[in-house]
Amino acid sequence: MLAGPMKLRTFWSEYSDIKVQFNLREQNDEKGTCILDVKFTKDNETIIKTETITGFKLPEPPKPPEPKDPWDRFFPKENE
């Protein structure tokens, strides 16, 4: 049973006439389970390979920087 919402990341790559799609789905469980789907398409024929990976966590996306106060350039804070 899944413990929470699932994260999905998709990556595309093309090599001449072969299109490759990677889907990495993170299950929010204690084991750090991810499912990797690799989809190969060539001449309208598709092959899908699926692997389950345990003990792996996707890194959290970087947080945006804190917005700066526009007045700081005129009145800098003393401890910075």
N, C-alpha and C positions, 0 to 999 in steps of 0.2 A: 504494500500500500504506500502511496506517495505521501510525503509529509508536508508538502506545501506547493506553492506555484513553481512551475518549471521555467527555467531560462532557456532560450533558444538562440543560438548564434549560427548564422549561415555565411559561408565563404564560397565564392565562385572562382573558378579558374578555367581558362580555355587554352588548349594546346592544339593548334591547327584545326583539325576536324573533330576533336574530342572535347566535350564539355564535361567538367567535373564539378559537382556540388557537394560541399561538406556541411552537414547539419550536426551541431554539437548541442545535445539537450542535457541540461544539468537537472537531476532530480534532487530536490532539497531533502535529503535524508542524512542519517548519521554516518553512513559509509562513504559518502562523497561519490555517489554513483553518477556516471554520465553515459549517455548513449550516443554513439557516433554513427551517423548514416552517411555513406559515401555513395553518390549517384553518378554513374558514368553514362553519358549519352553520345552515341555516334550513329549517324545515318538513321535517325529516328528510332533507334533501338536503345533501350534503357536497361541497365543492370544496377541493382541496389544491393549494397553490402552493409550489414549492420553489425556493430560490435558494442558490447557493454563493457565499460571501464569502471572499476571501483577504486576508491582511494584517491580520487582526483577532484580538485575544486577549481572552478574557473575563477580567475582573479576578478575582483570587483573593478568596474570601470572607474577611471579617475574622476575625482570630484572637481567641479569647476572652481576656479579660484574665487576667493572672497571678493566681493566688489569693494573697490577702494572709494573712500570718501573724497569727492573732488576738492574739498577744502583743504585736504592734507598738503597739497603742494604749496599753498599759501601760508598755512599755519601748521607746520610739522609737529607731530607729537614728540614730547621730550625724550621718552625712553626708547626711541627707535633709531 
